[in-house]
Amino acid sequence: MANLWVTGDSWGVLDKELPHTHWVNYYAKHYKLENIYCLARQSISQDMINYMTHCVVKNIPWEGREEKWSNYDDHLIVFPTTPTRITFKQYWDLDNFKESHGPHNLHWHSGAHSQVKDHPWYTESREDQLSNLESENYTSLELSKNGNAKIVERFGAVHPEEFCDWRDTNHLNHIIKEVQTCKVYGRQQLRPYDEVVPKTYKYKAATREQVNHLDQERHLLYWQNIKEAL
């Protein structure tokens, strides 16, 4: 049974009310993939995306995970992000990062919209017990009033020592080169939406924009324009 795994930023998240309208669902049906395991998150930094991707393809056994990545059957879609985002410790003097925590290392809801669907292994108890990393846009931190900006200003973007391997933005290339079926949004077949959809296209009456920046019509339109190239 082959599956689709998704890592990346808000372009890859699933809307809580309309999770099945994201174009990745059409992709999964196209390749007859059984499940979608989405680990994309709003405001996530590139180093955290690299780490999440590493955990998926190396089958890191984080708490709650029984699903295994199959390098010859499963598919991976990665949505890279802007370099202005950083990952830092929520509690600067606490080092509880462990590779085996996988997505539970990240405080999942801190940068997420309330309409984002939780990742498949999320529980509040795991979040409270394991997470200490935050991942946000530095500019947004400066404008926020949640105290994270002061943490970064005073102590810098402090990482647990073990997490430094994923700060290299090129590290993703080293990870995915071992993957048989991987597509990166913004490259090759998965070109950005604005490059794919004709600017002359006439949309129907506007529908609700989802947390991944597109509405239901635009998701379908994007898929219709890329499927022939896959």
PANUGU-847231 format. One line per field, with one value per residue: y, x, z of N, C-alpha, C in turn; residue number from 1; residue in three letters. Coordinates in Angstrom, 3 decimals, decimal comma. Layout:
ny <- c(Y/...)
nx <- c(X/...)
nz <- c(Z/...)
cay <- c(Y/...)
cax <- c(X/...)
caz <- c(Z/...)
cy <- c(Y/...)
cx <- c(X/...)
cz <- c(Z/...)
num <- c(NUM/...)
residu <- c(ala/...)
//
This chain:
ny <- c(-1,194/1,977/5,347/8,932/11,416/14,583/17,454/20,730/24,260/26,625/26,366/23,712/22,798/21,272/22,213/22,456/22,248/21,635/19,442/17,608/18,940/20,100/20,220/18,152/15,897/15,151/14,487/12,232/10,438/10,191/8,707/6,491/6,342/5,467/6,786/10,120/11,644/14,381/16,715/19,363/22,834/26,026/28,953/27,632/27,021/26,667/24,988/23,399/22,141/20,612/18,889/17,565/16,237/14,553/12,915/11,591/10,069/8,557/6,973/7,595/6,647/8,264/9,204/7,603/7,035/4,569/4,153/3,485/4,763/3,932/3,504/2,739/2,728/4,757/8,281/11,603/14,973/18,130/21,346/24,003/26,919/30,487/32,046/33,771/32,826/31,380/28,902/28,365/27,992/27,618/27,747/29,022/28,019/25,322/22,180/19,909/18,664/15,884/13,548/11,401/12,378/13,527/15,227/16,113/17,647/20,240/23,114/22,901/24,403/27,072/28,728/28,343/28,629/28,571/27,032/25,051/21,684/19,263/17,505/13,951/12,636/14,218/15,128/16,771/16,077/15,020/17,297/19,046/17,640/17,139/19,195/21,976/23,640/26,520/27,868/30,396/33,363/35,842/38,584/38,681/38,018/40,339/42,058/40,933/40,307/38,315/37,666/36,115/37,457/38,908/36,821/35,843/38,120/38,517/36,117/35,115/33,042/30,358/27,072/23,663/21,656/19,314/19,908/21,508/20,438/20,646/23,232/24,093/25,246/23,916/21,329/19,837/18,941/16,934/15,076/14,353/13,331/10,667/9,658/7,912/8,771/11,894/15,169/18,631/21,554/24,337/23,715/22,182/19,818/20,602/23,476/26,886/28,117/30,624/30,644/28,637/28,749/30,324/33,838/35,077/33,671/33,329/33,543/31,899/32,889/34,137/31,889/30,610/31,383/29,061/27,851/27,242/29,136/29,000/28,691/26,275/26,047/27,020/25,157/22,853/23,842/24,323/21,687/20,559/21,811/20,862/18,096/16,706/16,906/15,238)
nx <- c(0,849/0,882/1,790/1,287/3,476/3,805/5,729/6,683/5,800/3,048/1,787/1,441/-0,226/-3,221/-6,595/-8,798/-11,605/-11,935/-10,201/-9,886/-9,870/-7,514/-4,955/-3,122/-4,549/-5,685/-3,359/-2,589/-4,657/-4,179/-1,822/-2,646/-2,370/-2,683/-2,973/-2,637/-0,089/0,414/2,799/3,209/3,410/2,220/4,260/6,635/10,152/12,933/14,990/13,659/11,824/13,617/14,515/12,093/11,580/13,781/13,201/10,933/11,789/13,851/12,576/12,285/11,320/9,066/6,952/3,861/3,942/3,415/3,388/5,319/7,874/8,192/10,661/10,540/7,940/6,312/5,403/6,757/6,112/7,519/7,323/9,187/10,426/10,647/13,838/13,729/12,638/12,952/14,079/13,738/14,329/11,577/11,720/14,527/16,587/16,234/17,027/15,587/15,462/15,146/16,059/14,366/11,903/10,709/8,128/7,077/8,891/8,473/6,618/3,523/1,143/1,729/2,398/0,301/-2,763/-6,129/-7,713/-6,205/-5,591/-4,648/-1,489/-1,120/-0,202/-0,545/-1,173/-2,465/-1,230/1,249/2,316/2,534/4,331/6,664/7,427/9,540/10,593/10,186/8,956/9,076/8,357/10,813/10,284/7,586/7,747/8,869/6,733/4,878/3,223/3,696/5,904/7,951/9,706/11,353/12,699/14,272/15,777/17,242/18,618/19,346/18,879/18,592/19,620/19,149/22,046/22,062/20,327/21,504/22,424/20,398/20,181/21,353/20,366/20,693/20,679/18,428/18,604/20,502/19,102/16,787/17,866/18,203/15,715/13,260/10,836/10,194/8,922/9,386/7,818/7,691/9,738/10,674/8,289/6,322/5,698/5,341/2,084/1,349/2,850/1,809/-1,015/-2,982/-2,836/-4,953/-7,164/-10,581/-12,145/-14,720/-17,445/-16,046/-14,771/-14,273/-11,032/-8,597/-6,478/-4,141/-3,757/-5,111/-8,351/-11,050/-11,640/-9,276/-7,394/-8,202/-7,914/-5,156/-4,188/-5,235/-3,654/-1,097/-1,046/-0,604/2,077/3,239)
nz <- c(0,000/-1,102/-0,171/0,197/1,278/2,825/3,261/4,445/4,005/4,462/1,967/1,651/3,663/5,025/4,856/7,586/7,363/4,682/3,803/1,737/-0,647/-1,397/-3,865/-3,653/-3,091/-5,531/-6,795/-5,284/-5,934/-8,644/-8,742/-7,440/-4,624/-1,234/1,371/2,785/4,433/6,126/6,976/6,779/7,735/8,747/8,556/9,019/9,241/6,908/7,810/9,653/7,968/6,473/8,483/9,209/6,816/6,670/8,920/8,010/5,667/6,703/8,423/11,186/14,368/15,728/18,548/18,492/15,816/13,455/10,836/7,969/5,829/2,475/0,251/-2,394/-3,157/-1,956/-2,239/-2,131/-1,462/-1,300/0,068/-0,151/1,699/2,528/3,259/5,408/7,686/10,947/13,302/16,721/20,283/22,417/25,183/26,183/27,773/27,912/26,801/25,044/22,641/20,547/18,113/17,789/18,505/16,343/14,586/16,957/18,292/17,576/18,460/17,575/17,151/17,451/15,286/13,633/11,796/13,011/11,388/10,257/9,537/11,908/12,101/11,431/13,773/15,929/19,288/22,165/24,550/23,774/22,602/24,796/26,366/24,840/22,990/22,218/20,382/18,340/15,275/13,105/11,118/11,029/10,747/11,394/14,058/15,115/14,943/16,541/19,725/21,453/22,921/21,862/20,173/21,896/23,100/20,992/20,362/22,692/23,201/20,774/17,807/19,176/19,063/20,051/20,327/18,732/16,711/14,864/12,467/10,644/9,870/7,586/4,531/2,177/2,847/2,391/-0,243/-0,019/1,390/-0,132/-2,451/-2,232/-2,439/-4,231/-5,513/-5,518/-5,376/-5,681/-4,766/-6,845/-8,481/-11,552/-12,505/-10,614/-10,774/-9,531/-8,578/-9,724/-12,026/-13,507/-13,908/-16,338/-16,748/-17,884/-17,222/-16,382/-13,391/-11,482/-9,322/-6,338/-3,905/-0,528/0,573/1,347/4,054/2,827/0,911/-1,527/-3,121/-3,490/-6,247/-7,431/-6,584/-8,018/-10,611/-10,732/-10,522/-12,901/-14,737/-14,308/-14,333/-16,721/-17,091/-15,285)
cay <- c(0,000/3,163/6,541/10,237/12,185/16,000/18,321/22,077/25,394/26,752/25,926/22,283/22,407/20,896/22,997/21,589/22,038/21,145/18,802/16,788/19,770/20,488/19,497/16,938/14,773/14,723/13,834/10,902/9,592/9,985/7,651/5,408/6,331/5,160/7,777/11,325/11,985/15,762/17,329/20,773/23,726/27,451/29,704/26,749/27,435/25,662/23,970/22,466/21,330/19,633/17,902/16,768/15,368/13,537/11,988/10,771/9,101/7,685/6,201/7,872/6,138/9,189/8,707/7,497/6,646/3,175/4,172/3,464/5,260/2,928/4,283/2,307/2,800/6,007/9,541/12,724/16,332/19,084/22,755/24,821/28,210/31,640/31,982/34,731/32,142/30,800/27,980/28,702/27,308/28,338/27,982/29,095/27,281/23,927/21,377/18,608/18,175/14,530/13,146/10,444/13,064/13,888/16,468/16,532/18,642/21,573/23,594/22,834/25,365/28,454/29,503/27,787/29,161/27,644/26,187/24,063/20,332/18,762/16,385/12,690/12,111/15,285/15,118/17,832/15,540/14,957/18,674/19,583/16,871/17,007/20,309/23,156/24,456/27,395/28,128/31,533/34,400/36,794/39,856/38,529/38,067/41,731/42,730/40,223/40,686/37,070/37,499/35,362/38,377/39,217/35,637/35,785/39,275/38,396/34,919/34,671/31,872/29,326/25,715/22,549/21,323/18,253/20,393/22,365/19,793/20,969/24,675/24,295/25,204/22,972/19,978/19,145/18,263/15,714/14,132/13,858/12,676/9,234/9,305/7,507/9,585/13,135/16,372/19,845/22,633/25,446/23,215/21,182/19,597/21,330/24,900/27,680/28,354/31,827/30,360/27,570/29,145/31,476/35,090/35,491/32,793/33,992/32,745/31,977/33,675/33,816/31,025/30,869/31,049/28,133/28,226/27,038/30,296/28,824/28,174/24,972/26,168/27,200/23,877/22,007/24,449/24,062/20,280/20,346/22,376/20,196/16,632/16,155/16,931/14,299)
cax <- c(0,000/1,725/1,228/1,875/3,934/3,936/6,410/6,817/5,142/1,591/1,265/1,165/-1,109/-4,585/-7,625/-9,547/-12,961/-11,902/-8,891/-9,837/-9,897/-6,147/-4,590/-2,351/-5,483/-5,748/-2,075/-2,639/-5,545/-3,520/-0,837/-3,273/-1,770/-3,751/-3,114/-1,813/0,456/0,834/3,593/3,434/2,953/2,370/5,385/7,757/11,421/13,489/15,749/12,701/11,317/14,663/14,496/10,879/11,750/14,738/12,512/10,023/12,434/14,720/11,693/12,520/10,111/8,559/5,842/2,591/4,135/3,545/3,474/6,692/8,163/8,704/11,415/10,258/6,501/5,703/5,745/7,010/6,040/8,111/7,055/10,218/9,942/11,535/14,931/13,550/12,079/13,945/13,635/14,400/13,760/10,549/12,372/15,900/17,528/15,815/17,421/14,935/15,373/15,612/15,706/13,262/10,618/10,126/7,347/6,715/9,849/8,009/5,357/2,817/0,066/2,132/2,377/-0,726/-4,122/-7,050/-8,371/-5,270/-5,786/-3,486/-0,795/-1,746/0,272/-0,638/-2,062/-2,079/-0,323/2,591/2,772/2,933/5,433/7,863/7,806/10,217/11,039/9,255/9,398/8,268/8,977/11,441/9,562/6,351/8,107/9,084/5,443/3,991/3,263/3,642/7,125/8,998/10,696/12,300/13,532/15,248/16,663/18,114/19,451/19,619/18,113/19,341/19,204/19,848/23,222/21,789/19,477/22,265/22,607/19,306/20,148/21,853/19,218/20,978/20,650/17,288/19,060/21,204/18,107/15,866/18,546/18,079/14,299/12,928/9,762/10,061/8,696/9,537/6,982/8,516/10,764/10,347/6,867/5,471/5,984/4,437/0,732/1,302/3,491/1,082/-2,377/-2,983/-3,277/-6,195/-8,255/-11,705/-12,633/-16,131/-17,641/-15,013/-15,097/-13,404/-9,614/-8,200/-5,257/-3,017/-3,728/-5,962/-9,691/-11,287/-11,541/-7,880/-6,712/-8,531/-7,334/-3,715/-3,977/-5,535/-2,573/0,197/-1,128/-0,061/3,542/3,698)
caz <- c(0,000/-1,236/0,450/-0,112/2,432/2,491/4,217/3,912/4,661/4,386/0,674/1,720/4,766/4,685/5,517/8,495/6,854/3,299/3,602/0,526/-1,852/-1,766/-5,084/-3,376/-3,131/-6,928/-7,045/-4,670/-6,734/-9,933/-8,580/-6,662/-3,293/-0,281/2,442/2,757/5,740/5,920/8,039/6,456/8,810/8,466/9,151/9,348/8,636/6,005/8,530/10,234/6,852/6,196/9,560/9,076/5,656/7,131/9,813/7,202/4,772/7,500/9,296/12,605/15,047/16,731/19,343/17,787/14,418/13,050/9,387/7,480/4,497/1,541/-0,722/-3,765/-3,405/-1,491/-2,895/-1,231/-2,001/-0,371/-0,206/0,508/2,179/2,488/4,238/6,510/8,852/11,841/14,349/17,977/21,436/23,157/26,480/25,689/28,620/27,987/25,642/25,027/21,270/20,268/16,757/17,854/18,736/15,066/14,568/18,314/18,767/17,200/19,014/16,308/16,972/17,695/14,059/12,765/11,768/13,671/10,395/9,729/10,043/12,645/11,482/11,869/15,047/16,930/20,453/23,099/25,571/23,189/22,418/26,105/26,926/24,021/22,111/22,750/19,264/17,625/13,916/12,667/10,304/11,942/10,661/12,162/15,475/15,483/15,018/17,464/21,139/22,227/23,701/21,170/19,617/22,951/23,290/19,905/20,480/23,864/23,202/19,415/17,362/19,884/18,751/20,697/19,528/17,779/15,631/13,951/11,169/9,727/9,601/6,234/3,624/1,095/3,388/1,793/-1,456/0,372/1,888/-1,147/-3,577/-2,015/-2,549/-5,594/-6,079/-4,748/-6,167/-4,881/-5,286/-7,297/-9,390/-12,564/-12,762/-9,670/-10,841/-8,689/-9,100/-10,561/-13,307/-14,192/-14,287/-17,248/-16,115/-18,537/-16,802/-15,722/-12,273/-11,123/-8,106/-5,355/-2,778/0,613/0,465/2,391/4,765/1,920/0,012/-2,697/-2,842/-4,091/-7,691/-7,824/-6,396/-9,157/-11,802/-10,702/-10,841/-14,312/-15,540/-14,095/-14,359/-17,961/-17,028/-14,261)
cy <- c(1,246/4,397/7,798/10,937/13,624/16,707/19,713/23,115/25,437/26,347/24,455/21,872/22,063/21,721/22,066/21,270/21,384/20,427/18,058/17,609/20,288/19,639/18,260/15,705/14,242/13,990/12,403/9,953/9,243/8,817/6,470/5,236/6,280/6,275/8,994/11,631/13,362/16,317/18,756/21,640/25,172/28,023/28,836/27,216/26,315/24,596/22,953/21,586/20,234/18,507/16,995/15,758/14,225/12,484/11,053/9,675/8,181/6,833/6,356/7,512/7,078/8,636/8,742/7,008/5,139/3,072/4,287/4,058/4,122/3,648/3,899/2,390/4,167/7,205/10,624/14,037/17,278/20,507/23,594/26,194/29,290/31,527/32,948/34,072/31,459/29,815/28,285/27,994/28,188/28,694/27,867/28,249/25,802/23,200/20,020/18,106/16,761/14,155/12,235/11,082/13,484/15,200/16,970/17,487/20,062/21,893/23,837/23,962/26,815/29,303/29,112/28,514/28,120/26,690/25,168/22,709/19,853/17,648/15,069/12,193/13,143/14,904/16,219/17,320/15,440/16,359/19,232/18,907/17,035/18,283/21,432/24,075/25,266/27,649/29,213/32,459/35,470/38,149/39,804/38,575/39,503/42,461/42,103/40,730/39,447/36,778/36,768/36,264/38,718/38,048/35,605/36,927/39,092/37,235/34,449/33,489/30,631/27,950/24,733/22,092/20,312/18,754/21,168/21,753/20,212/22,463/24,988/24,170/24,271/21,520/19,170/18,370/16,956/14,644/13,515/13,182/11,163/8,737/9,017/8,438/10,797/14,298/17,573/20,959/23,830/25,029/22,229/21,026/20,422/22,806/25,681/27,965/29,525/31,624/29,383/28,024/30,375/32,730/35,588/34,659/33,582/33,085/32,908/32,861/33,210/32,906/31,234/30,450/30,174/28,558/27,983/28,013/30,176/28,416/26,879/25,007/26,253/25,920/22,958/22,538/24,195/22,619/20,002/20,840/21,680/18,692/16,020/16,084/15,904/12,928)
cx <- c(0,886/1,011/1,930/2,229/4,161/4,681/6,501/6,023/3,657/1,000/0,898/0,197/-2,501/-5,570/-8,507/-10,944/-12,972/-10,582/-8,771/-9,878/-8,510/-5,708/-3,746/-3,249/-5,653/-4,475/-2,108/-3,521/-4,901/-2,539/-1,347/-2,601/-2,875/-4,018/-2,240/-1,387/1,099/1,535/3,986/2,846/3,159/3,566/6,574/9,014/11,980/14,286/14,821/12,059/12,331/14,646/13,281/11,025/12,708/14,031/11,580/10,797/13,409/13,923/12,040/11,244/9,596/7,310/4,533/2,739/4,291/3,742/4,939/6,778/8,753/9,367/11,125/8,776/5,906/6,190/5,913/6,883/6,559/7,788/8,106/9,670/11,013/12,644/14,771/12,999/13,176/13,280/14,431/13,695/12,728/11,060/13,869/16,884/17,170/16,184/16,730/14,707/15,931/15,164/14,486/11,918/9,951/9,353/6,975/7,735/9,332/6,689/4,417/1,821/0,497/2,070/1,251/-2,056/-5,058/-7,720/-7,431/-5,549/-4,511/-2,791/-1,278/-1,347/0,178/-1,595/-1,575/-1,081/1,107/3,162/3,305/4,192/6,738/8,322/8,518/10,692/9,889/9,832/8,503/9,073/9,540/10,734/8,274/6,622/8,257/7,771/4,506/4,159/3,259/4,935/8,248/10,078/11,762/13,238/14,639/16,252/17,676/19,094/19,843/18,750/18,817/18,772/19,848/20,964/22,918/21,004/20,255/22,459/21,552/19,191/20,613/20,693/19,444/20,887/19,511/17,714/19,781/20,228/17,315/16,559/18,486/16,652/13,952/11,902/9,528/9,871/8,721/8,724/7,868/9,621/10,142/8,830/5,959/5,851/4,988/3,107/0,703/1,954/2,680/-0,270/-2,332/-3,537/-4,581/-7,396/-9,320/-12,268/-14,129/-16,259/-16,648/-15,551/-14,061/-11,963/-9,231/-6,871/-4,007/-3,060/-4,595/-7,362/-9,880/-11,139/-10,094/-7,070/-6,958/-7,888/-5,830/-3,431/-4,192/-4,412/-1,235/0,146/-0,521/1,466/4,099/3,982)
cz <- c(0,000/-0,694/-0,056/1,189/1,975/3,613/3,606/4,673/4,348/3,046/0,696/2,801/4,248/5,501/6,351/7,959/5,477/2,993/2,282/-0,755/-2,247/-2,958/-4,830/-3,342/-4,555/-7,318/-6,515/-5,476/-8,074/-9,869/-7,748/-5,302/-2,238/0,723/2,169/4,182/5,613/7,150/7,672/7,573/8,386/9,209/9,518/8,619/7,766/6,752/9,182/9,150/6,508/7,228/9,462/7,935/5,981/7,979/9,047/6,480/5,502/8,482/10,776/13,373/16,136/17,411/18,547/16,355/14,263/11,544/8,937/6,076/3,668/0,373/-2,175/-4,115/-3,065/-2,300/-1,834/-1,998/-0,928/-0,843/0,524/0,893/2,087/3,540/5,408/7,766/9,661/12,793/15,609/19,125/22,137/24,551/26,231/26,490/28,753/26,700/25,705/23,612/21,182/18,867/16,762/18,182/17,428/15,122/15,954/18,928/18,573/17,883/17,834/16,095/17,090/16,443/13,132/12,899/12,380/12,696/9,751/10,367/10,731/11,875/12,114/13,253/16,177/18,058/21,385/24,131/25,037/23,019/23,736/26,636/26,164/23,320/22,861/21,630/18,683/16,246/13,340/11,768/11,229/11,929/11,467/13,652/15,953/15,690/16,044/18,896/22,027/22,988/22,990/20,590/20,659/23,217/22,251/20,023/21,605/23,755/21,802/19,043/17,907/19,559/19,719/19,770/18,430/16,567/14,574/12,567/10,153/9,455/8,185/5,255/2,447/1,556/2,790/0,549/-1,136/0,839/0,743/-2,325/-3,441/-2,234/-4,001/-6,242/-5,188/-5,707/-5,233/-5,525/-5,632/-8,239/-10,380/-12,737/-11,860/-9,636/-9,990/-9,381/-10,070/-11,921/-14,157/-14,736/-15,190/-16,575/-16,711/-18,094/-16,044/-14,639/-12,100/-9,883/-7,035/-4,261/-1,684/0,346/1,635/3,012/3,924/0,756/-1,239/-2,269/-3,630/-5,611/-8,157/-7,619/-7,588/-10,435/-11,867/-11,110/-12,323/-15,208/-15,357/-14,339/-15,613/-17,943/-16,050/-14,857)
num <- c(1/2/3/4/5/6/7/8/9/10/11/12/13/14/15/16/17/18/19/20/21/22/23/24/25/26/27/28/29/30/31/32/33/34/35/36/37/38/39/40/41/42/43/44/45/46/47/48/49/50/51/52/53/54/55/56/57/58/59/60/61/62/63/64/65/66/67/68/69/70/71/72/73/74/75/76/77/78/79/80/81/82/83/84/85/86/87/88/89/90/91/92/93/94/95/96/97/98/99/100/101/102/103/104/105/106/107/108/109/110/111/112/113/114/115/116/117/118/119/120/121/122/123/124/125/126/127/128/129/130/131/132/133/134/135/136/137/138/139/140/141/142/143/144/145/146/147/148/149/150/151/152/153/154/155/156/157/158/159/160/161/162/163/164/165/166/167/168/169/170/171/172/173/174/175/176/177/178/179/180/181/182/183/184/185/186/187/188/189/190/191/192/193/194/195/196/197/198/199/200/201/202/203/204/205/206/207/208/209/210/211/212/213/214/215/216/217/218/219/220/221/222/223/224/225/226/227/228/229/230)
residu <- c(met/ala/asn/leu/trp/val/thr/gly/asp/ser/trp/gly/val/leu/asp/lys/glu/leu/pro/his/thr/his/trp/val/asn/tyr/tyr/ala/lys/his/tyr/lys/leu/glu/asn/ile/tyr/cys/leu/ala/arg/gln/ser/ile/ser/gln/asp/met/ile/asn/tyr/met/thr/his/cys/val/val/lys/asn/ile/pro/trp/glu/gly/arg/glu/glu/lys/trp/ser/asn/tyr/asp/asp/his/leu/ile/val/phe/pro/thr/thr/pro/thr/arg/ile/thr/phe/lys/gln/tyr/trp/asp/leu/asp/asn/phe/lys/glu/ser/his/gly/pro/his/asn/leu/his/trp/his/ser/gly/ala/his/ser/gln/val/lys/asp/his/pro/trp/tyr/thr/glu/ser/arg/glu/asp/gln/leu/ser/asn/leu/glu/ser/glu/asn/tyr/thr/ser/leu/glu/leu/ser/lys/asn/gly/asn/ala/lys/ile/val/glu/arg/phe/gly/ala/val/his/pro/glu/glu/phe/cys/asp/trp/arg/asp/thr/asn/his/leu/asn/his/ile/ile/lys/glu/val/gln/thr/cys/lys/val/tyr/gly/arg/gln/gln/leu/arg/pro/tyr/asp/glu/val/val/pro/lys/thr/tyr/lys/tyr/lys/ala/ala/thr/arg/glu/gln/val/asn/his/leu/asp/gln/glu/arg/his/leu/leu/tyr/trp/gln/asn/ile/lys/glu/ala/leu)
//
